[in-house]
Amino acid sequence: MVGLLGEIGVVCADDRSTINEQHVGSNLKRRSFESDLPIYKSYAELSTEEKARVKDAYESMPEADEPPYPEYGLQQIWVPINKLADALSKNGVALRGPFTATVRVDGTGKGRSISIFETPDPDFNKPAAIILLKKATYKPARCGGQPCVMDFPVHINFVAGPLD
């Protein structure tokens, strides 16, 4: 499965979307994101190439069909996941490794269920599920021109170590 969300804890190249939060009184970046897709764009705002990268996460999708996608862009997931990771870190939970899941999105764009395949820590699962199911809203998938049910893949890799 191609990861649509990318990594947390990796400094980004200039041509990629980033969110960097600074710790007051520290010389280390607290958290940094990397994504192959611009996080502030909706699916409609993505370029043809970016839409192709999103569709590449699916085994087979006709040209006219569209996958589900966060309604206001990946920021709907990135920002609250970043806050969750920070909160867990303050409580001594260091997230390291992949979080891989799929969100079943219905024909109205509502996340209905989540399947978690890999997790960096069990304490991450429930709050991450709330973010993905309750806080994020999705553009529904389109199959044959009609809204349909489809899974949205989520892959986040939490990377250890200080950031440059």
MORAMO-V361321 format. One line per field, one symbol per residue. ss: DSSP state (A for helix, B for strand, O for the rest). phi: phi as a letter, one per 40 degrees, with the letter a starting at -180 (. if undefined). psi: psi as a letter, one per 40 degrees, with the letter a starting at -180 (. if undefined). Layout:
BEGIN
ss->???
phi->???
psi->???
END
This chain:
BEGIN
ss->OOOOOBBBOOOOOOOOBOOBBBOOOOOOBBBBBBBOOOOOOOAAAOOAAAAAAAAOOOOOOOOOOBOOBBOOOOAAAAAAAAAAAAAAAAOOOOOOBBBBBBBBBOOOOOBBBBBBBBOOOAAAAAAAAAAAAAAOOBBOBBBOOBBBOBBBBBBBBBOOOOOO
phi->.ccccgbbhbcccdcbcbbbbcccgbccccaabbacbcccbcdccccdcccccccccbcaaddccbccaddbgcdcbdcccccccccccccgcccbhcbbabbcbccbgccbabbbbaacadcccccccccccbccbbcccbbfgbdacacbcbbbbcbchcbc
psi->hhhddaihehiiideiiihhhihheiehhdiiihieiheehiddeiiddddddddeeidhhideiiiiihdfieddddddddddddddddeehhhhaihhiihhhaeeehhdiihhdiidhdeddddddddddddiiihiihhfeiiihiihihhhhhhiiii.
END
